[in-house]
Every structure is written in C-alpha cells, then in structure tokens.
Amino acid sequence: MKTKNIKQTAQFKATQHEVYEMLMDAKKHAQFTGGKAKISRKVGGKFSVFDNYAEGKNLVLIPDKKIVQSWRASDWPETHYSKVTFALSKNKSGTKLTFTQIGVPAEFYSDIKQGWIEFYWHPLKELLG
C-alpha cells in the first residue's frame, strides 16, 4: 500500500499544559471536536475519538511536551496504523504544536490532512486563542 506523510504546525495562545490536556482529556477532547472520546492517559493504553472514527494506542506520553500514538481511521484497511506525533513547545505567544503523521494511506491523504486542520486546529484555536 502506498502511504504519505503529513506535517503541520499550529500556534495557540495557551500554555503547553492546556494544549496537552485538550488532546488527552476525553471530556475536553469531546468538547472541541464534537465527537465522543475515550482516551487512556497511560503508555500502551488505547483511545478512540470522534465517535469511534479514529482509534489507536499511546506509544509515548511526555506530559505537556509530546504525544506519540498509533492511529487509524475506521475506513482504512483493518490492520494498517499510522504514527502521529504532537510535539508542544513554548513560544512568545503561547504554544507551538508541531504535528506529524507517518504512513497515511495515499487514497485517504487529502481528507486526513484537511481533517486535522478543520476538526482539530481550527476548533482548538477558537477555544484557546
């Protein structure tokens, strides 16, 4: 299967802790995405977000700094997972989020790339500034 990678950055007028919590706290995650979320806060723990549209496992969790997860969408081939990384760093206006997703099936690339912008970065900016 042919795959592609996504790299995006977003700026938020919030602390790294606030951004981390929005991504890792199930209630806060559901608040900004509008979809039900279950998120383990442990390495090796599972998550499902957007009413089970996406699911996977936490690979690395460094509070307020980095989240690395295996990630797949429900319409992808059943055994295929990509790897997502949310890296948080402090900047003048708050927090810079650097996002990468490695191994997105090529046929889903455009939708997934746009989905992060539309369903994650824009709503987060509205909530956090």
Contacts in CASP RR format, 6 or more apart in sequence:
PFRMAT RR
TARGET T0000
AUTHOR 0000-0000-0000
METHOD contacts of the structure
MODEL  1
MKTKNIKQTAQFKATQHEVYEMLMDAKKHAQFTGGKAKISRKVGGKFSVF
DNYAEGKNLVLIPDKKIVQSWRASDWPETHYSKVTFALSKNKSGTKLTFT
QIGVPAEFYSDIKQGWIEFYWHPLKELLG
1 77 0 8 1.000
1 80 0 8 1.000
1 105 0 8 1.000
1 106 0 8 1.000
2 105 0 8 1.000
2 106 0 8 1.000
3 82 0 8 1.000
3 102 0 8 1.000
3 103 0 8 1.000
3 104 0 8 1.000
3 105 0 8 1.000
3 106 0 8 1.000
4 103 0 8 1.000
4 104 0 8 1.000
4 106 0 8 1.000
4 109 0 8 1.000
5 100 0 8 1.000
5 101 0 8 1.000
5 102 0 8 1.000
5 103 0 8 1.000
5 104 0 8 1.000
6 99 0 8 1.000
6 100 0 8 1.000
6 101 0 8 1.000
6 104 0 8 1.000
6 109 0 8 1.000
6 112 0 8 1.000
6 113 0 8 1.000
6 116 0 8 1.000
7 98 0 8 1.000
7 99 0 8 1.000
7 100 0 8 1.000
8 98 0 8 1.000
8 99 0 8 1.000
8 113 0 8 1.000
8 116 0 8 1.000
8 117 0 8 1.000
8 121 0 8 1.000
9 96 0 8 1.000
9 97 0 8 1.000
9 98 0 8 1.000
9 99 0 8 1.000
10 96 0 8 1.000
10 97 0 8 1.000
10 99 0 8 1.000
10 120 0 8 1.000
10 121 0 8 1.000
10 124 0 8 1.000
10 125 0 8 1.000
11 91 0 8 1.000
11 93 0 8 1.000
11 94 0 8 1.000
11 95 0 8 1.000
11 96 0 8 1.000
11 97 0 8 1.000
12 18 0 8 1.000
12 19 0 8 1.000
12 94 0 8 1.000
12 95 0 8 1.000
12 97 0 8 1.000
12 124 0 8 1.000
12 125 0 8 1.000
12 128 0 8 1.000
12 129 0 8 1.000
13 93 0 8 1.000
13 94 0 8 1.000
13 128 0 8 1.000
13 129 0 8 1.000
14 94 0 8 1.000
14 95 0 8 1.000
14 128 0 8 1.000
14 129 0 8 1.000
15 64 0 8 1.000
15 94 0 8 1.000
15 95 0 8 1.000
16 64 0 8 1.000
16 65 0 8 1.000
16 88 0 8 1.000
16 89 0 8 1.000
16 90 0 8 1.000
16 95 0 8 1.000
17 63 0 8 1.000
17 64 0 8 1.000
18 95 0 8 1.000
18 128 0 8 1.000
19 88 0 8 1.000
19 95 0 8 1.000
19 97 0 8 1.000
19 124 0 8 1.000
19 128 0 8 1.000
20 63 0 8 1.000
20 64 0 8 1.000
20 65 0 8 1.000
20 67 0 8 1.000
20 88 0 8 1.000
21 28 0 8 1.000
22 28 0 8 1.000
22 29 0 8 1.000
22 32 0 8 1.000
22 124 0 8 1.000
22 127 0 8 1.000
22 128 0 8 1.000
23 29 0 8 1.000
23 67 0 8 1.000
23 86 0 8 1.000
24 39 0 8 1.000
24 41 0 8 1.000
24 61 0 8 1.000
24 67 0 8 1.000
25 39 0 8 1.000
26 37 0 8 1.000
26 38 0 8 1.000
26 39 0 8 1.000
27 37 0 8 1.000
29 37 0 8 1.000
29 39 0 8 1.000
29 49 0 8 1.000
30 36 0 8 1.000
30 37 0 8 1.000
31 127 0 8 1.000
32 120 0 8 1.000
32 123 0 8 1.000
32 124 0 8 1.000
32 126 0 8 1.000
32 127 0 8 1.000
33 49 0 8 1.000
33 50 0 8 1.000
33 119 0 8 1.000
33 120 0 8 1.000
33 123 0 8 1.000
34 50 0 8 1.000
35 49 0 8 1.000
35 50 0 8 1.000
35 51 0 8 1.000
36 49 0 8 1.000
36 50 0 8 1.000
36 51 0 8 1.000
36 52 0 8 1.000
37 47 0 8 1.000
37 48 0 8 1.000
37 49 0 8 1.000
37 50 0 8 1.000
38 46 0 8 1.000
38 47 0 8 1.000
38 48 0 8 1.000
38 49 0 8 1.000
39 47 0 8 1.000
39 49 0 8 1.000
40 46 0 8 1.000
40 47 0 8 1.000
40 58 0 8 1.000
41 58 0 8 1.000
41 61 0 8 1.000
42 58 0 8 1.000
42 61 0 8 1.000
43 58 0 8 1.000
43 59 0 8 1.000
43 60 0 8 1.000
43 61 0 8 1.000
44 57 0 8 1.000
44 58 0 8 1.000
44 59 0 8 1.000
45 57 0 8 1.000
45 58 0 8 1.000
46 55 0 8 1.000
46 56 0 8 1.000
46 57 0 8 1.000
46 58 0 8 1.000
47 55 0 8 1.000
47 56 0 8 1.000
47 57 0 8 1.000
47 58 0 8 1.000
47 69 0 8 1.000
48 54 0 8 1.000
48 55 0 8 1.000
48 56 0 8 1.000
49 55 0 8 1.000
50 119 0 8 1.000
52 74 0 8 1.000
53 73 0 8 1.000
53 74 0 8 1.000
54 71 0 8 1.000
54 72 0 8 1.000
54 73 0 8 1.000
54 74 0 8 1.000
55 71 0 8 1.000
55 72 0 8 1.000
55 74 0 8 1.000
56 69 0 8 1.000
56 70 0 8 1.000
56 71 0 8 1.000
56 72 0 8 1.000
56 81 0 8 1.000
57 69 0 8 1.000
57 70 0 8 1.000
58 67 0 8 1.000
58 68 0 8 1.000
58 69 0 8 1.000
59 68 0 8 1.000
59 69 0 8 1.000
59 70 0 8 1.000
59 83 0 8 1.000
60 66 0 8 1.000
60 67 0 8 1.000
60 68 0 8 1.000
61 67 0 8 1.000
61 68 0 8 1.000
64 88 0 8 1.000
65 87 0 8 1.000
65 88 0 8 1.000
65 89 0 8 1.000
66 85 0 8 1.000
66 86 0 8 1.000
66 87 0 8 1.000
66 88 0 8 1.000
67 84 0 8 1.000
67 85 0 8 1.000
67 86 0 8 1.000
68 83 0 8 1.000
68 84 0 8 1.000
68 85 0 8 1.000
68 86 0 8 1.000
69 83 0 8 1.000
69 84 0 8 1.000
70 81 0 8 1.000
70 82 0 8 1.000
70 83 0 8 1.000
71 81 0 8 1.000
71 82 0 8 1.000
71 83 0 8 1.000
71 84 0 8 1.000
71 101 0 8 1.000
72 80 0 8 1.000
72 81 0 8 1.000
72 82 0 8 1.000
73 108 0 8 1.000
73 112 0 8 1.000
75 108 0 8 1.000
76 105 0 8 1.000
76 108 0 8 1.000
77 105 0 8 1.000
80 105 0 8 1.000
82 101 0 8 1.000
82 102 0 8 1.000
82 103 0 8 1.000
82 104 0 8 1.000
83 101 0 8 1.000
83 102 0 8 1.000
83 103 0 8 1.000
84 99 0 8 1.000
84 100 0 8 1.000
84 101 0 8 1.000
84 102 0 8 1.000
85 98 0 8 1.000
85 99 0 8 1.000
85 100 0 8 1.000
85 101 0 8 1.000
86 97 0 8 1.000
86 98 0 8 1.000
86 99 0 8 1.000
87 97 0 8 1.000
87 98 0 8 1.000
87 99 0 8 1.000
87 100 0 8 1.000
88 95 0 8 1.000
88 96 0 8 1.000
88 97 0 8 1.000
89 95 0 8 1.000
89 96 0 8 1.000
89 98 0 8 1.000
90 96 0 8 1.000
97 121 0 8 1.000
99 116 0 8 1.000
101 112 0 8 1.000
101 116 0 8 1.000
104 112 0 8 1.000
104 113 0 8 1.000
END
